[in-house]
Amino acid sequence: MRYLSIFLVISFMSCDQQQEKIPEGVLDKEKFIEVLKDKALAEAALNVNVKNIPGEKFDSVYNFSVYKENDITKAQYDSTMKYYSSKPGEFKELMETVLEKLNVEKAKR
């Protein structure tokens, strides 16, 4: 009986950890995945310089804002990055999903 009690306590504790509430100001996983995907695409376009623009004109030509396009603030992005990066397992899953989505985008081209 004692072992059953210990098992039940451990089971309930693990359930509570799995249902942890996301803090206010932190994006949910799906939204954050989309933001990370868009951010990766924007940075890639800038690094590749697809429009062959001289360095001093980058800001005016590559005038995109991942935050604005996804209707979030930089503070929300930073809070979300801090939250998920403190959970290595979840963060790894997020990044794997981002890579999968980027591969899908690449396959479309």
C-alpha positions as CSV (number, residue, x, y, z in Angstrom):
1,M,0.0,0.0,0.0
2,R,2.8,2.4,0.8
3,Y,4.4,1.9,-2.6
4,L,1.0,2.6,-4.3
5,S,0.8,5.9,-2.3
6,I,4.3,6.9,-3.4
7,F,3.5,6.0,-7.0
8,L,0.3,8.1,-7.0
9,V,2.0,11.1,-5.5
10,I,4.8,11.0,-8.1
11,S,2.1,10.5,-10.9
12,F,0.2,13.6,-9.8
13,M,3.4,15.6,-9.5
14,S,4.4,14.7,-13.1
15,C,0.9,15.6,-14.4
16,D,1.2,19.1,-12.8
17,Q,4.5,19.7,-14.4
18,Q,3.2,18.7,-17.9
19,Q,0.3,21.1,-17.6
20,E,2.4,24.1,-16.6
21,K,0.8,27.3,-17.6
22,I,2.7,29.6,-20.0
23,P,3.4,32.9,-18.4
24,E,1.7,36.1,-19.6
25,G,3.6,37.8,-22.4
26,V,5.0,34.5,-23.7
27,L,3.8,33.3,-27.1
28,D,2.3,29.9,-27.5
29,K,4.3,27.2,-29.3
30,E,2.6,27.5,-32.7
31,K,2.9,31.3,-32.9
32,F,6.5,31.1,-31.8
33,I,7.3,28.5,-34.4
34,E,5.9,30.8,-37.1
35,V,7.9,33.8,-35.8
36,L,11.1,31.7,-35.7
37,K,10.5,30.5,-39.2
38,D,9.9,34.0,-40.5
39,K,12.9,35.3,-38.6
40,A,15.1,32.6,-40.2
41,L,13.8,33.5,-43.7
42,A,14.4,37.2,-43.2
43,E,17.9,36.7,-41.9
44,A,18.7,34.4,-44.8
45,A,17.5,36.9,-47.3
46,L,19.6,39.6,-45.7
47,N,22.7,37.4,-45.6
48,V,22.3,36.3,-49.1
49,N,21.5,39.8,-50.3
50,V,19.1,38.5,-52.9
51,K,18.6,41.9,-54.4
52,N,22.4,42.6,-54.7
53,I,22.1,45.8,-52.7
54,P,25.2,47.7,-51.5
55,G,25.7,47.5,-47.7
56,E,24.8,51.1,-46.9
57,K,21.3,50.6,-48.5
58,F,20.3,47.4,-46.7
59,D,18.0,49.1,-44.2
60,S,15.9,50.9,-46.8
61,V,15.6,47.9,-49.2
62,Y,15.2,45.1,-46.7
63,N,12.7,47.0,-44.7
64,F,10.8,44.1,-43.0
65,S,9.9,43.6,-39.5
66,V,9.2,40.0,-38.4
67,Y,7.7,41.4,-35.2
68,K,5.3,43.7,-37.0
69,E,4.3,41.1,-39.6
70,N,3.5,38.6,-36.8
71,D,1.8,41.3,-34.7
72,I,4.1,40.9,-31.7
73,T,6.6,43.0,-29.9
74,K,10.3,42.5,-29.4
75,A,9.6,42.2,-25.7
76,Q,7.2,39.3,-26.4
77,Y,9.8,37.7,-28.6
78,D,12.5,38.1,-26.0
79,S,10.3,36.8,-23.1
80,T,9.3,33.8,-25.2
81,M,12.9,33.0,-26.2
82,K,13.9,33.2,-22.6
83,Y,11.0,31.0,-21.5
84,Y,11.5,28.2,-24.0
85,S,15.3,28.3,-24.0
86,S,15.1,27.5,-20.3
87,K,13.4,24.3,-21.3
88,P,15.9,22.5,-23.5
89,G,13.7,19.6,-24.5
90,E,10.8,21.8,-25.6
91,F,13.1,24.3,-27.3
92,K,14.7,21.4,-29.3
93,E,11.3,20.3,-30.4
94,L,10.4,23.8,-31.4
95,M,13.6,24.2,-33.5
96,E,13.0,20.8,-35.2
97,T,9.6,21.9,-36.2
98,V,11.0,25.2,-37.5
99,L,13.5,23.2,-39.6
100,E,10.7,21.0,-40.9
101,K,8.7,24.0,-42.0
102,L,11.7,25.6,-43.6
103,N,12.3,22.4,-45.5
104,V,8.7,22.4,-46.7
105,E,9.2,26.0,-47.9
106,K,12.4,25.0,-49.7
107,A,10.7,22.1,-51.4
108,K,8.0,24.4,-52.8
109,R,10.6,26.4,-54.8
